[in-house]
């Protein structure tokens, strides 16, 4: 493994600190070693609270088994990188849907050193998708309601223009 120059170390530090994307360095056993402000803000933990916790502590219970399998799979795979969607739980109990990218960095002899993770909050996207789905369902229901009225109505319908709308078209 190549050692970083002081300039490269400073660039890495600045990237981590100022990235709008959540970033973390995790131990092979899943403990948070370093986290950036974006991740802390996203999942609602102070840096000091998060350091030392494992991903088990913040992963939604319904996603935990998949997370453990992913973690074990990455440790067993020599080309260990993965991207998935999962949910984190904030300390107040709210759910944060995320897109998680993980890469396992290994020593030259293959020993796992640490996971580098990037986390994107999908809350806004998910809210937008839910709102769009609701609007779409409302439109379909309205179309079905109108179709039902037209299909059951025995009276003929016609479109008639009012005089005030056509008066400009008539010659005097």
C-alpha positions as CSV (number, residue, x, y, z in Angstrom):
1,X,0.0,0.0,0.0
2,X,1.4,3.4,-1.0
3,X,1.9,6.0,1.8
4,X,0.2,9.3,1.2
5,X,2.3,12.4,1.0
6,X,1.4,15.2,3.4
7,X,-0.2,17.1,0.5
8,X,-2.3,14.0,-0.4
9,X,-3.3,13.5,3.3
10,X,-4.4,17.2,3.5
11,X,-6.4,16.8,0.2
12,X,-8.1,13.7,1.6
13,X,-8.9,15.5,4.9
14,X,-10.4,18.5,3.0
15,X,-12.4,16.2,0.7
16,X,-13.8,14.3,3.7
17,X,-14.6,17.4,5.7
18,X,-16.2,19.5,2.9
19,X,-18.0,16.8,0.9
20,X,-21.8,17.3,0.7
21,X,-22.0,13.5,0.6
22,X,-21.8,11.5,3.8
23,X,-18.4,9.7,4.1
24,X,-17.0,7.3,6.6
25,X,-14.0,5.2,7.2
26,X,-14.9,2.0,9.0
27,X,-12.9,-0.8,10.6
28,X,-13.2,-4.4,9.2
29,X,-15.6,-5.2,12.1
30,X,-17.9,-2.4,11.0
31,X,-17.0,0.3,13.6
32,X,-16.9,3.9,12.5
33,X,-13.4,5.3,12.7
34,X,-13.8,8.6,10.9
35,X,-17.0,10.3,9.8
36,X,-17.6,13.6,8.0
37,X,-20.0,16.4,9.0
38,X,-22.4,15.5,6.1
39,X,-22.9,12.0,7.5
40,X,-23.4,13.2,11.0
41,X,-26.0,15.7,10.0
42,X,-27.8,13.1,7.8
43,X,-28.2,10.5,10.5
44,X,-28.4,12.8,13.4
45,X,-25.4,11.8,15.5
46,X,-22.5,14.0,16.7
47,X,-19.1,12.8,15.5
48,X,-18.2,11.8,19.0
49,X,-21.3,9.7,19.4
50,X,-20.8,7.9,16.1
51,X,-17.1,7.1,16.4
52,X,-16.8,3.6,17.9
53,X,-20.4,2.6,17.1
54,X,-21.0,-0.1,14.4
55,X,-23.3,0.0,11.5
56,X,-25.6,-2.3,13.5
57,X,-26.4,0.6,15.8
58,X,-27.8,2.9,13.1
59,X,-29.2,0.4,10.6
60,X,-33.0,0.0,10.4
61,X,-33.8,-3.4,12.0
62,X,-35.5,-4.7,8.9
63,X,-32.2,-4.0,6.9
64,X,-29.8,-5.3,9.4
65,X,-29.6,-8.9,8.2
66,X,-28.9,-7.8,4.7
67,X,-26.3,-5.3,6.0
68,X,-24.5,-8.1,7.9
69,X,-24.6,-10.4,4.8
70,X,-23.2,-7.5,2.7
71,X,-20.4,-6.8,5.2
72,X,-19.4,-10.5,5.4
73,X,-19.6,-10.8,1.6
74,X,-17.3,-7.9,1.1
75,X,-14.8,-9.3,3.6
76,X,-14.8,-12.6,1.7
77,X,-14.6,-11.1,-1.8
78,X,-11.2,-9.9,-3.2
79,X,-12.9,-7.3,-5.4
80,X,-14.8,-5.9,-2.5
81,X,-17.0,-3.0,-3.5
82,X,-20.8,-2.7,-3.4
83,X,-23.6,-0.3,-3.8
84,X,-27.0,-0.7,-2.2
85,X,-30.0,1.1,-0.8
86,X,-30.8,0.8,2.9
87,X,-32.3,2.7,5.8
88,X,-30.7,4.2,8.8
89,X,-32.4,5.1,12.1
90,X,-31.7,8.5,13.6
91,X,-31.6,8.8,17.4
92,X,-35.1,10.3,17.4
93,X,-36.5,7.3,15.5
94,X,-37.0,8.8,12.1
95,X,-35.9,6.7,9.1
96,X,-33.3,8.0,6.6
97,X,-33.4,6.1,3.3
98,X,-29.9,6.1,1.7
99,X,-27.8,5.0,-1.2
100,X,-24.7,3.4,0.3
101,X,-21.4,2.8,-1.7
102,X,-18.7,0.7,0.0
103,X,-15.2,-0.2,-0.9
104,X,-13.0,-2.5,1.2
105,X,-9.4,-1.4,1.2
106,X,-6.9,-4.2,1.8
107,X,-3.2,-4.3,2.6
108,X,-0.8,-5.8,0.0
109,X,-1.1,-9.2,1.6
110,X,-4.9,-9.1,1.3
111,X,-5.7,-8.3,4.9
112,X,-8.8,-6.1,5.2
113,X,-7.7,-2.6,6.4
114,X,-10.9,-0.5,6.3
115,X,-14.1,0.2,4.5
116,X,-14.5,3.6,2.7
117,X,-18.2,4.5,2.5
118,X,-20.2,7.2,0.7
119,X,-23.8,7.8,1.7
120,X,-26.4,9.8,-0.2
121,X,-29.6,10.8,1.6
122,X,-32.6,9.7,-0.5
123,X,-35.3,11.3,1.7
124,X,-36.1,14.1,-0.7
125,X,-36.2,11.8,-3.7
126,X,-38.4,9.3,-1.9
127,X,-40.8,12.0,-0.8
128,X,-41.1,13.3,-4.3
129,X,-41.7,9.8,-5.7
130,X,-44.4,9.3,-3.0
131,X,-46.1,12.6,-3.9
132,X,-45.9,11.8,-7.7
133,X,-47.4,8.3,-7.0
134,X,-50.3,9.9,-5.0
135,X,-51.0,12.4,-7.8
136,X,-50.9,9.7,-10.4
137,X,-53.4,7.5,-8.4
138,X,-55.7,10.5,-8.0
139,X,-55.6,11.2,-11.7
140,X,-56.4,7.5,-12.5
141,X,-59.3,7.5,-9.9
142,X,-60.7,10.7,-11.5
143,X,-60.5,9.3,-15.0
144,X,-62.2,6.1,-13.8
145,X,-65.0,8.2,-12.1
146,X,-65.6,10.2,-15.2
147,X,-65.6,7.1,-17.4
148,X,-68.1,5.5,-15.0
149,X,-70.4,8.6,-15.3
150,X,-70.2,8.7,-19.1
151,X,-70.7,4.9,-19.4
152,X,-73.8,4.9,-17.2
153,X,-75.4,8.2,-18.5
154,X,-78.2,7.5,-21.0
155,X,-78.4,11.2,-21.8
156,X,-76.4,12.5,-24.8
157,X,-73.9,15.2,-24.2
158,X,-72.9,18.0,-26.5
159,X,-70.4,20.8,-26.4
160,X,-71.9,24.2,-27.0
161,X,-70.0,27.4,-27.2
162,X,-71.5,30.4,-25.4
163,X,-72.2,33.6,-27.4
164,X,-69.6,35.6,-25.6
165,X,-66.8,33.2,-26.7
166,X,-67.9,33.1,-30.4
167,X,-69.1,36.7,-30.8
168,X,-65.6,37.8,-31.9
169,X,-65.7,35.2,-34.7
170,X,-69.0,36.3,-36.2
171,X,-69.3,39.1,-38.7
172,X,-71.7,41.9,-38.0
